[in-house]
Amino acid sequence: MRPEPTFADEIRRVLREWGTERFNYLVNMVGTSHSGLFSEVTEEDFDAAYRVHAKGPFS
């Protein structure tokens, strides 16, 4: 039984398909959004956005 490929194995496979061995740049485009009126934003909503957008880059 062949083991499942790991994430790193898949990255290596894709890079080989692209004809390279490494990334030159890697951009993390993570974010969140909240739809609704500003007056309806809860403290929990604000804290969740703050954790991702303000604290996330420093984690």
PDB file of N, CA, C and O in Angstrom:
ATOM      1  N   MET A   1       0.837  -1.180   0.000  1.00  0.00           N
ATOM      2  CA  MET A   1       0.000   0.000   0.000  1.00  0.00           C
ATOM      3  C   MET A   1       0.883   1.245   0.000  1.00  0.00           C
ATOM      4  O   MET A   1       1.749   1.403   0.861  1.00  0.00           O
ATOM      5  N   ARG A   2       0.655   2.128  -0.975  1.00  0.00           N
ATOM      6  CA  ARG A   2       1.449   3.359  -1.110  1.00  0.00           C
ATOM      7  C   ARG A   2       0.911   4.426  -0.159  1.00  0.00           C
ATOM      8  O   ARG A   2      -0.297   4.659  -0.113  1.00  0.00           O
ATOM      9  N   PRO A   3       1.797   5.078   0.602  1.00  0.00           N
ATOM     10  CA  PRO A   3       1.314   6.115   1.524  1.00  0.00           C
ATOM     11  C   PRO A   3       0.801   7.330   0.754  1.00  0.00           C
ATOM     12  O   PRO A   3       1.229   7.597  -0.369  1.00  0.00           O
ATOM     13  N   GLU A   4      -0.118   8.056   1.375  1.00  0.00           N
ATOM     14  CA  GLU A   4      -0.647   9.272   0.778  1.00  0.00           C
ATOM     15  C   GLU A   4       0.460  10.323   0.688  1.00  0.00           C
ATOM     16  O   GLU A   4       1.290  10.422   1.592  1.00  0.00           O
ATOM     17  N   PRO A   5       0.482  11.104  -0.387  1.00  0.00           N
ATOM     18  CA  PRO A   5       1.507  12.148  -0.492  1.00  0.00           C
ATOM     19  C   PRO A   5       1.276  13.234   0.556  1.00  0.00           C
ATOM     20  O   PRO A   5       0.141  13.572   0.891  1.00  0.00           O
ATOM     21  N   THR A   6       2.371  13.760   1.056  1.00  0.00           N
ATOM     22  CA  THR A   6       2.273  14.862   2.012  1.00  0.00           C
ATOM     23  C   THR A   6       2.131  16.165   1.243  1.00  0.00           C
ATOM     24  O   THR A   6       2.307  16.198   0.025  1.00  0.00           O
ATOM     25  N   PHE A   7       1.817  17.227   1.950  1.00  0.00           N
ATOM     26  CA  PHE A   7       1.721  18.546   1.334  1.00  0.00           C
ATOM     27  C   PHE A   7       3.034  18.896   0.645  1.00  0.00           C
ATOM     28  O   PHE A   7       3.033  19.384  -0.485  1.00  0.00           O
ATOM     29  N   ALA A   8       4.149  18.650   1.316  1.00  0.00           N
ATOM     30  CA  ALA A   8       5.464  18.953   0.741  1.00  0.00           C
ATOM     31  C   ALA A   8       5.701  18.147  -0.529  1.00  0.00           C
ATOM     32  O   ALA A   8       6.266  18.669  -1.491  1.00  0.00           O
ATOM     33  N   ASP A   9       5.280  16.881  -0.552  1.00  0.00           N
ATOM     34  CA  ASP A   9       5.411  16.057  -1.764  1.00  0.00           C
ATOM     35  C   ASP A   9       4.632  16.669  -2.923  1.00  0.00           C
ATOM     36  O   ASP A   9       5.112  16.700  -4.056  1.00  0.00           O
ATOM     37  N   GLU A  10       3.438  17.151  -2.636  1.00  0.00           N
ATOM     38  CA  GLU A  10       2.611  17.757  -3.679  1.00  0.00           C
ATOM     39  C   GLU A  10       3.235  19.042  -4.203  1.00  0.00           C
ATOM     40  O   GLU A  10       3.203  19.304  -5.406  1.00  0.00           O
ATOM     41  N   ILE A  11       3.802  19.845  -3.306  1.00  0.00           N
ATOM     42  CA  ILE A  11       4.473  21.077  -3.740  1.00  0.00           C
ATOM     43  C   ILE A  11       5.646  20.733  -4.647  1.00  0.00           C
ATOM     44  O   ILE A  11       5.820  21.355  -5.695  1.00  0.00           O
ATOM     45  N   ARG A  12       6.451  19.752  -4.260  1.00  0.00           N
ATOM     46  CA  ARG A  12       7.583  19.337  -5.091  1.00  0.00           C
ATOM     47  C   ARG A  12       7.120  18.860  -6.464  1.00  0.00           C
ATOM     48  O   ARG A  12       7.748  19.166  -7.478  1.00  0.00           O
ATOM     49  N   ARG A  13       6.017  18.109  -6.495  1.00  0.00           N
ATOM     50  CA  ARG A  13       5.480  17.596  -7.754  1.00  0.00           C
ATOM     51  C   ARG A  13       5.056  18.748  -8.669  1.00  0.00           C
ATOM     52  O   ARG A  13       5.372  18.751  -9.859  1.00  0.00           O
ATOM     53  N   VAL A  14       4.344  19.716  -8.112  1.00  0.00           N
ATOM     54  CA  VAL A  14       3.893  20.857  -8.907  1.00  0.00           C
ATOM     55  C   VAL A  14       5.079  21.670  -9.406  1.00  0.00           C
ATOM     56  O   VAL A  14       5.105  22.088 -10.563  1.00  0.00           O
ATOM     57  N   LEU A  15       6.052  21.893  -8.545  1.00  0.00           N
ATOM     58  CA  LEU A  15       7.237  22.637  -8.972  1.00  0.00           C
ATOM     59  C   LEU A  15       7.953  21.931 -10.117  1.00  0.00           C
ATOM     60  O   LEU A  15       8.421  22.587 -11.048  1.00  0.00           O
ATOM     61  N   ARG A  16       8.047  20.599 -10.063  1.00  0.00           N
ATOM     62  CA  ARG A  16       8.654  19.844 -11.170  1.00  0.00           C
ATOM     63  C   ARG A  16       7.857  20.067 -12.457  1.00  0.00           C
ATOM     64  O   ARG A  16       8.437  20.245 -13.528  1.00  0.00           O
ATOM     65  N   GLU A  17       6.518  20.056 -12.346  1.00  0.00           N
ATOM     66  CA  GLU A  17       5.681  20.302 -13.526  1.00  0.00           C
ATOM     67  C   GLU A  17       5.943  21.684 -14.102  1.00  0.00           C
ATOM     68  O   GLU A  17       5.892  21.868 -15.318  1.00  0.00           O
ATOM     69  N   TRP A  18       6.220  22.646 -13.252  1.00  0.00           N
ATOM     70  CA  TRP A  18       6.499  24.018 -13.685  1.00  0.00           C
ATOM     71  C   TRP A  18       7.943  24.183 -14.149  1.00  0.00           C
ATOM     72  O   TRP A  18       8.314  25.252 -14.633  1.00  0.00           O
ATOM     73  N   GLY A  19       8.763  23.144 -14.008  1.00  0.00           N
ATOM     74  CA  GLY A  19      10.144  23.192 -14.460  1.00  0.00           C
ATOM     75  C   GLY A  19      11.070  23.951 -13.531  1.00  0.00           C
ATOM     76  O   GLY A  19      12.037  24.565 -13.982  1.00  0.00           O
ATOM     77  N   THR A  20      10.784  23.917 -12.241  1.00  0.00           N
ATOM     78  CA  THR A  20      11.636  24.609 -11.273  1.00  0.00           C
ATOM     79  C   THR A  20      11.709  23.784  -9.989  1.00  0.00           C
ATOM     80  O   THR A  20      10.982  22.804  -9.825  1.00  0.00           O
ATOM     81  N   GLU A  21      12.593  24.191  -9.090  1.00  0.00           N
ATOM     82  CA  GLU A  21      12.756  23.483  -7.822  1.00  0.00           C
ATOM     83  C   GLU A  21      12.345  24.321  -6.623  1.00  0.00           C
ATOM     84  O   GLU A  21      12.302  23.822  -5.498  1.00  0.00           O
ATOM     85  N   ARG A  22      12.039  25.615  -6.861  1.00  0.00           N
ATOM     86  CA  ARG A  22      11.711  26.479  -5.724  1.00  0.00           C
ATOM     87  C   ARG A  22      10.779  27.593  -6.150  1.00  0.00           C
ATOM     88  O   ARG A  22      10.609  27.870  -7.338  1.00  0.00           O
ATOM     89  N   PHE A  23      10.176  28.231  -5.148  1.00  0.00           N
ATOM     90  CA  PHE A  23       9.374  29.424  -5.357  1.00  0.00           C
ATOM     91  C   PHE A  23      10.285  30.634  -5.332  1.00  0.00           C
ATOM     92  O   PHE A  23      11.220  30.682  -4.533  1.00  0.00           O
ATOM     93  N   ASN A  24      10.035  31.604  -6.183  1.00  0.00           N
ATOM     94  CA  ASN A  24      10.728  32.882  -6.078  1.00  0.00           C
ATOM     95  C   ASN A  24       9.996  33.804  -5.119  1.00  0.00           C
ATOM     96  O   ASN A  24      10.616  34.590  -4.402  1.00  0.00           O
ATOM     97  N   TYR A  25       8.679  33.705  -5.110  1.00  0.00           N
ATOM     98  CA  TYR A  25       7.840  34.528  -4.238  1.00  0.00           C
ATOM     99  C   TYR A  25       6.673  33.685  -3.766  1.00  0.00           C
ATOM    100  O   TYR A  25       6.187  32.812  -4.485  1.00  0.00           O
ATOM    101  N   LEU A  26       6.238  33.953  -2.569  1.00  0.00           N
ATOM    102  CA  LEU A  26       5.045  33.313  -2.038  1.00  0.00           C
ATOM    103  C   LEU A  26       4.246  34.379  -1.319  1.00  0.00           C
ATOM    104  O   LEU A  26       4.736  34.994  -0.372  1.00  0.00           O
ATOM    105  N   VAL A  27       3.025  34.601  -1.762  1.00  0.00           N
ATOM    106  CA  VAL A  27       2.184  35.641  -1.187  1.00  0.00           C
ATOM    107  C   VAL A  27       1.035  34.982  -0.449  1.00  0.00           C
ATOM    108  O   VAL A  27       0.333  34.133  -0.998  1.00  0.00           O
ATOM    109  N   ASN A  28       0.851  35.374   0.780  1.00  0.00           N
ATOM    110  CA  ASN A  28      -0.252  34.876   1.584  1.00  0.00           C
ATOM    111  C   ASN A  28      -1.401  35.868   1.462  1.00  0.00           C
ATOM    112  O   ASN A  28      -1.305  36.997   1.943  1.00  0.00           O
ATOM    113  N   MET A  29      -2.473  35.454   0.827  1.00  0.00           N
ATOM    114  CA  MET A  29      -3.603  36.348   0.583  1.00  0.00           C
ATOM    115  C   MET A  29      -4.785  36.002   1.489  1.00  0.00           C
ATOM    116  O   MET A  29      -5.928  35.952   1.034  1.00  0.00           O
ATOM    117  N   VAL A  30      -4.511  35.768   2.745  1.00  0.00           N
ATOM    118  CA  VAL A  30      -5.561  35.415   3.694  1.00  0.00           C
ATOM    119  C   VAL A  30      -6.291  36.673   4.135  1.00  0.00           C
ATOM    120  O   VAL A  30      -5.685  37.735   4.278  1.00  0.00           O
ATOM    121  N   GLY A  31      -7.560  36.550   4.344  1.00  0.00           N
ATOM    122  CA  GLY A  31      -8.337  37.672   4.835  1.00  0.00           C
ATOM    123  C   GLY A  31      -9.729  37.220   5.215  1.00  0.00           C
ATOM    124  O   GLY A  31     -10.107  36.067   5.009  1.00  0.00           O
ATOM    125  N   THR A  32     -10.466  38.128   5.762  1.00  0.00           N
ATOM    126  CA  THR A  32     -11.843  37.851   6.135  1.00  0.00           C
ATOM    127  C   THR A  32     -12.697  39.028   5.708  1.00  0.00           C
ATOM    128  O   THR A  32     -12.184  40.092   5.363  1.00  0.00           O
ATOM    129  N   SER A  33     -13.972  38.833   5.735  1.00  0.00           N
ATOM    130  CA  SER A  33     -14.881  39.935   5.470  1.00  0.00           C
ATOM    131  C   SER A  33     -16.124  39.755   6.319  1.00  0.00           C
ATOM    132  O   SER A  33     -16.415  38.667   6.816  1.00  0.00           O
ATOM    133  N   HIS A  34     -16.837  40.838   6.469  1.00  0.00           N
ATOM    134  CA  HIS A  34     -18.088  40.805   7.222  1.00  0.00           C
ATOM    135  C   HIS A  34     -19.105  41.605   6.434  1.00  0.00           C
ATOM    136  O   HIS A  34     -18.883  42.780   6.143  1.00  0.00           O
ATOM    137  N   SER A  35     -20.201  40.988   6.091  1.00  0.00           N
ATOM    138  CA  SER A  35     -21.258  41.689   5.365  1.00  0.00           C
ATOM    139  C   SER A  35     -22.322  42.139   6.347  1.00  0.00           C
ATOM    140  O   SER A  35     -22.788  41.362   7.180  1.00  0.00           O
ATOM    141  N   GLY A  36     -22.688  43.368   6.242  1.00  0.00           N
ATOM    142  CA  GLY A  36     -23.742  43.881   7.115  1.00  0.00           C
ATOM    143  C   GLY A  36     -23.477  45.326   7.464  1.00  0.00           C
ATOM    144  O   GLY A  36     -22.453  45.897   7.090  1.00  0.00           O
ATOM    145  N   LEU A  37     -24.398  45.897   8.173  1.00  0.00           N
ATOM    146  CA  LEU A  37     -24.277  47.280   8.601  1.00  0.00           C
ATOM    147  C   LEU A  37     -23.237  47.423   9.694  1.00  0.00           C
ATOM    148  O   LEU A  37     -23.083  46.537  10.535  1.00  0.00           O
ATOM    149  N   PHE A  38     -22.520  48.544   9.684  1.00  0.00           N
ATOM    150  CA  PHE A  38     -21.520  48.808  10.702  1.00  0.00           C
ATOM    151  C   PHE A  38     -22.140  48.736  12.097  1.00  0.00           C
ATOM    152  O   PHE A  38     -21.520  48.242  13.039  1.00  0.00           O
ATOM    153  N   SER A  39     -23.351  49.227  12.212  1.00  0.00           N
ATOM    154  CA  SER A  39     -24.028  49.232  13.521  1.00  0.00           C
ATOM    155  C   SER A  39     -24.352  47.830  14.015  1.00  0.00           C
ATOM    156  O   SER A  39     -24.693  47.650  15.184  1.00  0.00           O
ATOM    157  N   GLU A  40     -24.248  46.824  13.132  1.00  0.00           N
ATOM    158  CA  GLU A  40     -24.542  45.440  13.511  1.00  0.00           C
ATOM    159  C   GLU A  40     -23.292  44.614  13.788  1.00  0.00           C
ATOM    160  O   GLU A  40     -23.393  43.432  14.118  1.00  0.00           O
ATOM    161  N   VAL A  41     -22.118  45.219  13.657  1.00  0.00           N
ATOM    162  CA  VAL A  41     -20.872  44.502  13.924  1.00  0.00           C
ATOM    163  C   VAL A  41     -20.750  44.285  15.427  1.00  0.00           C
ATOM    164  O   VAL A  41     -20.823  45.225  16.218  1.00  0.00           O
ATOM    165  N   THR A  42     -20.562  43.023  15.796  1.00  0.00           N
ATOM    166  CA  THR A  42     -20.409  42.710  17.220  1.00  0.00           C
ATOM    167  C   THR A  42     -18.946  42.798  17.622  1.00  0.00           C
ATOM    168  O   THR A  42     -18.062  42.856  16.767  1.00  0.00           O
ATOM    169  N   GLU A  43     -18.699  42.807  18.906  1.00  0.00           N
ATOM    170  CA  GLU A  43     -17.323  42.808  19.398  1.00  0.00           C
ATOM    171  C   GLU A  43     -16.617  41.529  18.952  1.00  0.00           C
ATOM    172  O   GLU A  43     -15.427  41.548  18.637  1.00  0.00           O
ATOM    173  N   GLU A  44     -17.346  40.432  18.926  1.00  0.00           N
ATOM    174  CA  GLU A  44     -16.775  39.162  18.458  1.00  0.00           C
ATOM    175  C   GLU A  44     -16.356  39.262  16.982  1.00  0.00           C
ATOM    176  O   GLU A  44     -15.287  38.776  16.613  1.00  0.00           O
ATOM    177  N   ASP A  45     -17.182  39.884  16.143  1.00  0.00           N
ATOM    178  CA  ASP A  45     -16.839  40.091  14.735  1.00  0.00           C
ATOM    179  C   ASP A  45     -15.565  40.922  14.614  1.00  0.00           C
ATOM    180  O   ASP A  45     -14.663  40.589  13.845  1.00  0.00           O
ATOM    181  N   PHE A  46     -15.506  42.008  15.385  1.00  0.00           N
ATOM    182  CA  PHE A  46     -14.349  42.895  15.348  1.00  0.00           C
ATOM    183  C   PHE A  46     -13.088  42.158  15.795  1.00  0.00           C
ATOM    184  O   PHE A  46     -12.042  42.264  15.155  1.00  0.00           O
ATOM    185  N   ASP A  47     -13.189  41.416  16.885  1.00  0.00           N
ATOM    186  CA  ASP A  47     -12.034  40.671  17.398  1.00  0.00           C
ATOM    187  C   ASP A  47     -11.538  39.648  16.381  1.00  0.00           C
ATOM    188  O   ASP A  47     -10.331  39.475  16.208  1.00  0.00           O
ATOM    189  N   ALA A  48     -12.467  38.972  15.708  1.00  0.00           N
ATOM    190  CA  ALA A  48     -12.076  37.975  14.707  1.00  0.00           C
ATOM    191  C   ALA A  48     -11.317  38.635  13.560  1.00  0.00           C
ATOM    192  O   ALA A  48     -10.285  38.122  13.128  1.00  0.00           O
ATOM    193  N   ALA A  49     -11.814  39.764  13.063  1.00  0.00           N
ATOM    194  CA  ALA A  49     -11.132  40.475  11.981  1.00  0.00           C
ATOM    195  C   ALA A  49      -9.776  40.991  12.448  1.00  0.00           C
ATOM    196  O   ALA A  49      -8.798  40.922  11.703  1.00  0.00           O
ATOM    197  N   TYR A  50      -9.707  41.505  13.667  1.00  0.00           N
ATOM    198  CA  TYR A  50      -8.453  42.030  14.217  1.00  0.00           C
ATOM    199  C   TYR A  50      -7.394  40.929  14.310  1.00  0.00           C
ATOM    200  O   TYR A  50      -6.230  41.143  13.970  1.00  0.00           O
ATOM    201  N   ARG A  51      -7.813  39.749  14.773  1.00  0.00           N
ATOM    202  CA  ARG A  51      -6.862  38.635  14.905  1.00  0.00           C
ATOM    203  C   ARG A  51      -6.253  38.267  13.553  1.00  0.00           C
ATOM    204  O   ARG A  51      -5.060  37.971  13.474  1.00  0.00           O
ATOM    205  N   VAL A  52      -7.056  38.282  12.495  1.00  0.00           N
ATOM    206  CA  VAL A  52      -6.552  37.899  11.173  1.00  0.00           C
ATOM    207  C   VAL A  52      -5.745  39.019  10.538  1.00  0.00           C
ATOM    208  O   VAL A  52      -4.623  38.790  10.085  1.00  0.00           O
ATOM    209  N   HIS A  53      -6.301  40.231  10.496  1.00  0.00           N
ATOM    210  CA  HIS A  53      -5.706  41.323   9.721  1.00  0.00           C
ATOM    211  C   HIS A  53      -4.594  42.062  10.447  1.00  0.00           C
ATOM    212  O   HIS A  53      -3.623  42.474   9.814  1.00  0.00           O
ATOM    213  N   ALA A  54      -4.708  42.238  11.743  1.00  0.00           N
ATOM    214  CA  ALA A  54      -3.701  43.005  12.488  1.00  0.00           C
ATOM    215  C   ALA A  54      -2.673  42.109  13.175  1.00  0.00           C
ATOM    216  O   ALA A  54      -1.474  42.375  13.100  1.00  0.00           O
ATOM    217  N   LYS A  55      -3.125  41.065  13.835  1.00  0.00           N
ATOM    218  CA  LYS A  55      -2.190  40.198  14.568  1.00  0.00           C
ATOM    219  C   LYS A  55      -1.626  39.085  13.697  1.00  0.00           C
ATOM    220  O   LYS A  55      -0.508  38.625  13.930  1.00  0.00           O
ATOM    221  N   GLY A  56      -2.377  38.650  12.707  1.00  0.00           N
ATOM    222  CA  GLY A  56      -1.960  37.527  11.861  1.00  0.00           C
ATOM    223  C   GLY A  56      -0.574  37.646  11.260  1.00  0.00           C
ATOM    224  O   GLY A  56       0.191  36.683  11.322  1.00  0.00           O
ATOM    225  N   PRO A  57      -0.213  38.792  10.675  1.00  0.00           N
ATOM    226  CA  PRO A  57       1.116  38.906  10.066  1.00  0.00           C
ATOM    227  C   PRO A  57       2.266  38.739  11.051  1.00  0.00           C
ATOM    228  O   PRO A  57       3.391  38.456  10.641  1.00  0.00           O
ATOM    229  N   PHE A  58       2.003  38.909  12.333  1.00  0.00           N
ATOM    230  CA  PHE A  58       3.054  38.807  13.329  1.00  0.00           C
ATOM    231  C   PHE A  58       3.118  37.446  13.994  1.00  0.00           C
ATOM    232  O   PHE A  58       3.952  37.223  14.871  1.00  0.00           O
ATOM    233  N   SER A  59       2.240  36.530  13.585  1.00  0.00           N
ATOM    234  CA  SER A  59       2.203  35.191  14.202  1.00  0.00           C
ATOM    235  C   SER A  59       3.254  34.292  13.596  1.00  0.00           C
ATOM    236  O   SER A  59       3.373  33.131  13.987  1.00  0.00           O
TER     237      SER A  59
END
